[in-house]
Amino acid sequence: SITPSMLNMTALKISLEKGRKATNSYALGVAIIAIPQAIVAVILTRYIADNPVILETLEKAGIFIFILLSYYFYRQSKKAKIKVEEVKTKKENHFLTGITLAVINIFAIPFFCGVVILLETFESFSFQIIPVFFFILGAVIGTFYILFLYGKYAKIIQQKTGRLTNDINLILSILTAAVAAFTILKLFF
């Protein structure tokens, strides 16, 4: 989850546009949603592994969601280029943005399932309450910390990547479209 993703790039964008306090609020919203996602992943890991139809259904739903997100970010990138330094008076709720994007992020549960399976393979995980609690705690802290770091080092990332971060909505649009295309190819080929 360190690599650029929809959630990470949004943290970068919020940090560059609104500051680190807004990014921390966003990161907290995303981290809170990591709690039920990690719980669901732990509970359903064995069931999902035994029933590939569920995973395929989630992937199909993901295609639709990522196509919509791609379109949304593309429209946002066009708006950003059309508007010339328009003063925003509307106060955005970045915590709610974090919650919303984390809820529609369909990769979290399969990611956590994969981590649980990997840990179980190396006999480093058990489905007892204490290991499950620490897994969930680690998922929440890790999620928050990664987004916090993206916010903290946003200006350095922008300097290193140059113009790339200026077109962040377009990048997010391309990223989500690529994920949708990859999922379609994976399902049908």
N, C-alpha and C positions, 0 to 999 in steps of 0.2 A: 504493500500500500504506500510505499515511498514514491514510486514512479508517478509521473503526471497522470491524473485521472480527473473525472468531472468534479469530485469533491475537493481534491487538492488544488486544481486550477481555479475553482471558485474561491477558495480561501486566499489564493494569490491575488485574484482580482479584487476581492473585498479589501484586502490589506492595502493594495495600491490606491484604491479609490476612497476608502473610508477610514483606514488606519487599523492599528493593531487591536484596539479595544473592540471594534466591530468584528474583527476576525476571531477574537477569543470568544465572543458571544456566538458566532456562527459555529465554531469548533465545539463549543459546549452543546449546542443543539444536535450536531452530528453525533457526538459521543453518547449523548443520552439515548439516541435511537440504536446505537451499537449494543446496548444492554439487551433489549428484546431480540435483536437479530442474533446475537451470540447465544442466547438461551434457546431460541428456536433451532439454531444450527446444532447445538449440542443434543437437544432432544430428538431431532429428526435425522441425525447423521446416519444411523443404522437403517432407518426406514427408507431414506432417500437412496442410499447405496443399494438396497435390495429392490427398489422400484424405480428404474430409470425413466419411466413414463412421467413421473413428477418433475424430474429435472428437465426433461424435454418440454413440458408444459411451461415451466418457468422461463426457459430460454425463448420460447415463442412469444410469451408475454413481454419479455425483455426487448425483443425486436421492435414491437410496437412502441414501447416506452422510449427507446433510444431514437427511433425515427422522429417522434414528437419532440424530444429534447433537442435533436439536431436542428429541426426546423425552428424551434424557439430560439436557440442560440444564434442561428443564422439571421433571424429577424432582428435580434438584439444588436448584432454586428452592423447591420444596415442602418438601424436607428442611430447608433453611436457615430456613424460617419455622416449622417444627414444633419444631426443637431450640432450646432456650433456653440460650445460652451454655454449650454442652457443651465441656469441655476436651479438646482433641485431643492424644493421646499418640503417635499414629502420625506418624512423620516421612515427609513426602512427598518424592519424588524429582522435583523440578521440571525437571531436565535431561531425564529420561525423558518427562515430560509434554510438554515442548517437542518432542522427537523424535516422539512419538506423534501429536500434533496436526498437526505439519508433514507427516508422512507421509500422513495422511488428508485433508489440505488439497488438494483436486483443482484448485484455482484456480492454484496456483503454476506448474505447467508451461505451461498456456495463457497465463498472464500473461507469463512469460518468453518464450514463443514470440511473443507480440504485440510485446514490446519488441524482440526480434531482428528481426522483420519491419519494424517502424517504423524502426529504425536502418538496416536494409538499404535501405529505401525512400529514405532521405535519404543513401544512400551513406556511412554512418558506421560500417558494420560489414562485416567480411569473415570468412569461415570459416577463416581461417588461425589457427595456434596462439596467437600473441600476442594478437590481438583477442579470441579466445574466452577465453583465460586472464583477461584484464582484465575481460571481461563477467562471468565467474563470480565473480571477486574482488569486483567491485562489487556483485553480487547478494547475496553473503554479508555483506559489510560493511554494506550498506544495510539488509538484513533485521535484523541484530543491532542496528544503531543506532536504527532505528524502534522496536523493542521496548524497547530501553534507555531511550529518551525517554519512552515510555508509562509505564514503571516509575518513572523519575525524577520525572515531573510528575503522577503518579497523584493525589496529594492536591489539586493545583490543578485537575485535570480533574474530580475529585469535587466540589470546591467550586463550580466553574462549572456543572456539570450537576446538582448537588443530589442529590435522591432517586434520580435515574436510575441512578447507580452503585451504590446500595444494592441494587437488584434486578438485579445484573449477570447472574445465571444466567437470569433471565426474559428479559432483553434478548438474551442469546446464543441462547436458545431461539427467540425471535421472529425474530432475524436469520437463523438457519439454516433455519427454516421458510420464510421469505420467499425465500431463495435457492433452496430446493427448488421452491417454487411458481413462481418466475420461470423456472426451468429447464424445468419441465413446460410452462408456457405457451409458451415459446420453441420447444420441440420439437414441440408439437402444433398450434400456430396460426401 
